[in-house]
Amino acid sequence: MRKFDQAAATADEFAAKFAGFENALSPGKALTALKRAASYQRIPLRIVTLIDLLFSWTKPQDWLPGATPVVWPSNALLAEKLGVGVRQVQNILKQAQQLGLIAFRDSPNGHRGGQRDANGNIRWAYGIVLAPIGVRHRELVQIAEAGAARDRELEILYRRLKACRRKVREMVQSVIDSGLPTADANRELALVHMAAAQLKGSRDPALLRSSVEQMEERERKLSEEVRRALAAADAQEEQEISCMDEGGFAHITTTNQTQPANADTGRGSAMSSSRGSVTLRSGEETQVERDLDVHGVTPSFLAEVAPDICADLLHGDRPWGVVVATAERLTTQHRIPAHAWKEACRVMGVRGAAASVIATIQKFRSGDVRKPGAYLRGMSGKAAKGELYLGRTMHGLKDANRGLAARGMETTTTAVAIGALLRSLDGPVQGTLRRHT
């Protein structure tokens, strides 16, 4: 005897309400609505698979007004079709009844069976009743639509959370690159990572929305703080540049027309930069590049200004392409942001930007510059105003380098800079040393 409980009574009520499908509805649409709503109603996949199999035994006329969709396969046949045991089939059928998806019409002896006429209409049938799914079609459609809407909302909220985490990471990287004295950035980054880990897999839109809004508010406050700090750092670096250019590094020439140190000031071959696809071009000289030409700043001149960081330029007339490659490598090594390098190339030209980077790193190594990225941005700002005289700065750096060497000789020290040592060596010895270094 089948146990009759409240779930069975509810399923029978659904079955009794079935009055046939309307013209616009079909068994396929009813089954589709069940499949779409299954994940939102926590209907197990095995139940959906069973009902899909049961639908295959129905005919279109079973769903018309005045008829009742009933199928009568045995549990043994269902077990064979589903690839499970008979006991598992009994449990799945019981679960489907408790969820209000099927009902049972039992014969006096408990056996399932039925008969159809020549037109396929059911004459009599005892077995599994699928009418509850037809009665609950509108409900299942609404559940599926509400679940899909919630999925879209959750997807948008997760995207906002990821965007917030990415922005906070960018702010922290800016703080690290610029050397800003703030501890809040690291704390905010740890907080947003912790929130993302805690909310991962959450299906609660209210909780997720509240957390995302809090994270976005904290990200906005952090962005404002970092922007103010960067603006203050840029202003300080511009002031340092003005003081240095007008002070100790001013170069005074003894003639009205300065001749280039070397006659060859060729641009070199075209090179692509991995930090901005920068290409050397002929003709489009900027004011900074013209100033370099006037003061005779060539690749070999730069090697004398900074021999330790321009070892590739020490011997022979190297093209400007090698200078650009060296400057690009220096920006990566000293964490100068890519946008600062691109802006320098745009304002000062590729040659001017490369020379500016070499001057910046030389001053950084001597202790005159604390933040190379901010200093380079300050030089770009002065160049945009037409107030950057890079040629004089380069001569000042060269004189300072010579003065440092002279002071080293006065103190009878035996220490020699790597660049000077490479320049003093010849042929095979030099090649061997450079390979080892």
PEVENVEN-V355081 format. One record per residue. N is the residue number from 1. SS is DSSP state (hx for helix, st for strand, lp for the rest). Layout:
BEGIN
N:SS
N:SS
END
This chain:
BEGIN
1:lp
2:lp
3:lp
4:lp
5:lp
6:hx
7:hx
8:hx
9:hx
10:hx
11:hx
12:hx
13:hx
14:hx
15:hx
16:hx
17:lp
18:lp
19:lp
20:lp
21:lp
22:lp
23:lp
24:lp
25:lp
26:lp
27:hx
28:hx
29:hx
30:hx
31:hx
32:hx
33:hx
34:hx
35:hx
36:hx
37:hx
38:hx
39:lp
40:lp
41:lp
42:lp
43:lp
44:lp
45:hx
46:hx
47:hx
48:hx
49:hx
50:hx
51:hx
52:hx
53:hx
54:hx
55:hx
56:lp
57:lp
58:lp
59:lp
60:hx
61:hx
62:hx
63:hx
64:lp
65:lp
66:lp
67:lp
68:lp
69:lp
70:st
71:st
72:lp
73:lp
74:lp
75:hx
76:hx
77:hx
78:hx
79:hx
80:hx
81:hx
82:hx
83:lp
84:lp
85:lp
86:hx
87:hx
88:hx
89:hx
90:hx
91:hx
92:hx
93:hx
94:hx
95:hx
96:hx
97:hx
98:hx
99:lp
100:lp
101:lp
102:lp
103:st
104:st
105:st
106:lp
107:lp
108:lp
109:lp
110:lp
111:lp
112:lp
113:st
114:st
115:st
116:st
117:lp
118:lp
119:lp
120:lp
121:lp
122:st
123:st
124:st
125:st
126:st
127:st
128:st
129:st
130:lp
131:hx
132:hx
133:hx
134:hx
135:hx
136:lp
137:hx
138:hx
139:hx
140:hx
141:hx
142:hx
143:hx
144:hx
145:hx
146:hx
147:hx
148:hx
149:hx
150:hx
151:hx
152:hx
153:hx
154:hx
155:hx
156:hx
157:hx
158:hx
159:hx
160:hx
161:hx
162:hx
163:hx
164:hx
165:hx
166:hx
167:hx
168:hx
169:hx
170:hx
171:hx
172:hx
173:hx
174:hx
175:hx
176:hx
177:hx
178:hx
179:lp
180:lp
181:lp
182:lp
183:lp
184:hx
185:hx
186:hx
187:hx
188:hx
189:hx
190:hx
191:hx
192:hx
193:hx
194:hx
195:hx
196:hx
197:hx
198:hx
199:hx
200:lp
201:lp
202:lp
203:lp
204:lp
205:hx
206:hx
207:hx
208:hx
209:hx
210:hx
211:hx
212:hx
213:hx
214:hx
215:hx
216:hx
217:hx
218:hx
219:hx
220:hx
221:hx
222:hx
223:hx
224:hx
225:hx
226:hx
227:hx
228:hx
229:hx
230:hx
231:hx
232:hx
233:hx
234:hx
235:hx
236:hx
237:hx
238:hx
239:hx
240:hx
241:hx
242:hx
243:hx
244:hx
245:hx
246:hx
247:lp
248:lp
249:lp
250:lp
251:lp
252:lp
253:lp
254:lp
255:lp
256:lp
257:lp
258:lp
259:lp
260:lp
261:lp
262:lp
263:lp
264:lp
265:lp
266:lp
267:lp
268:lp
269:lp
270:lp
271:lp
272:lp
273:lp
274:lp
275:lp
276:lp
277:lp
278:lp
279:lp
280:lp
281:lp
282:lp
283:lp
284:lp
285:lp
286:lp
287:hx
288:hx
289:hx
290:hx
291:hx
292:hx
293:hx
294:hx
295:lp
296:lp
297:lp
298:lp
299:hx
300:hx
301:hx
302:hx
303:hx
304:hx
305:hx
306:lp
307:lp
308:lp
309:lp
310:lp
311:hx
312:hx
313:hx
314:lp
315:lp
316:lp
317:lp
318:lp
319:lp
320:hx
321:hx
322:hx
323:hx
324:hx
325:hx
326:hx
327:hx
328:hx
329:hx
330:hx
331:hx
332:hx
333:hx
334:lp
335:lp
336:lp
337:lp
338:hx
339:hx
340:hx
341:hx
342:hx
343:hx
344:hx
345:hx
346:hx
347:hx
348:hx
349:hx
350:hx
351:hx
352:hx
353:hx
354:hx
355:hx
356:hx
357:hx
358:hx
359:hx
360:hx
361:hx
362:hx
363:hx
364:hx
365:hx
366:hx
367:lp
368:lp
369:lp
370:lp
371:lp
372:hx
373:hx
374:hx
375:hx
376:hx
377:hx
378:hx
379:hx
380:hx
381:hx
382:hx
383:hx
384:hx
385:lp
386:lp
387:lp
388:lp
389:lp
390:hx
391:hx
392:hx
393:hx
394:hx
395:hx
396:hx
397:hx
398:hx
399:hx
400:hx
401:hx
402:hx
403:hx
404:hx
405:hx
406:hx
407:hx
408:hx
409:hx
410:hx
411:lp
412:lp
413:lp
414:lp
415:lp
416:lp
417:lp
418:hx
419:hx
420:hx
421:hx
422:hx
423:hx
424:hx
425:lp
426:lp
427:hx
428:hx
429:hx
430:hx
431:hx
432:hx
433:hx
434:hx
435:hx
436:hx
437:lp
END
